[in-house]
């Protein structure tokens, strides 16, 4: 059974940094794309970024480009989301998800973690 577990969320002041982790179990981790999404209260789920199978290719949504970085360690079955220069508008629940193709569409990811809260204060 595939399971994804996010960790590393918390509260930080604007301009600060956080690193989220997404630990996977079940399935062949290195065979799948891992995406990050976020959802703020009252808003739709938003694409943050994804990383390809070997970590050599990443894509980011415009609001986080140049501030966030995704990496993966296939030996540890873990993907990381390094968030820098955080802004209050980054406040959301952050989710990782497993997918089979490159996509910004959350509907194309079939396994999801439970999410971790990130709160950025001004």
N, C-alpha and C positions, 0 to 999 in steps of 0.2 A: 504494500500500500504506500502510495506516494504521500509524503508529508513535508510541508515547508513551514519553518518556524523563524519568524523575524525576532530580532532583539536589538537593543542598543538605543531605543528611543528615549526621550526625556525632554526636559525643559532647558532652554538655553537662551541667552540674550542675543539680540540682533548683532550680526557680525561674527558670531561664534561658529563652532564646527561640531558635527556629530558624525559618527560612523555607525551605520546600520549593518547588521549581518542577516543573512538568510541561509539557514542551515537546512539541507535537504536530506531525506532518507527515502529509501524505496526507489526502484527504477535505476536507470543508468544516468547519473547526473550529468556526465560529460556529453551526453547525446542531445541535450536540450538547451534551448535559449532560455535565459532568465530575464524577466522584465520586472521593473519597479513601477508601481503606480501609487497615486495618493488620492485621498478624498477628504476634503474639508467639509465641515458641517454645512448642510444646505446646498452643496455643490456636487456636480457629477464627478465621477472618478476620472482622474487626469493621468495621462502618460508622463512618466518621469524619464525612463530610459530602458534600454535593454543591452544585453551583452551576448555575443555569439558563443559557440561551443567551446572554443579554446581561449577565449578572452581577447582575441586579437582585433575585434571589431565592436564598437559601441556606438549607440545613437542616443541622443537626448532631446527632450522637449525644449522648446525655446525658453520657457521661464527659468530653466535650471542650467542651461548650457553655459559652460565656462565656470560654473560654481560647483557642480556635482560631478563625481567620477565613479564609475562602476568597474569593479574588478572581480575576478573569481579565482578560487583555488580548488581545482578539481580533485586534488588529493584529499582535501578536507570537506568536499561536497558543500562548499560555502561560497556565496556571492556577497560582495560588500558594496555598500553605497556610501561613499565618502561625501559628506555635505559640508561645504565651506561657505563663508560669508552669508550665513543664513539670514533670512528676512522674515518679518512677521507673516507675510503672505505664504511662507512655506509651511505654516502650521497646518497639520493634517494627520490623518492616519496613513501610514505608509505600508504598502503591501508588496510582497514579491510573488511572482507567479511563473509557472513553467509553461513554455510554449514550444511549438515545433517549427514555426516559421518566423521570419523577421516581421514584426508588426507592431504598430502603435495602438491597435484595436484590442481592448481588454477582452472582448468576446472570443478572441482567438487563443487565449491562454486557458488551459483546462484544469490546472491545479493552483490553488491559492493558499497563502499563509493566513494567519488570523489577524495580522496587522500589528503595528506598533505606533504609539502616539508620539508625535514630535510637536512640541510647542515652542514657538519663538516669541519672546517678548521684546517690546521696543524700549 
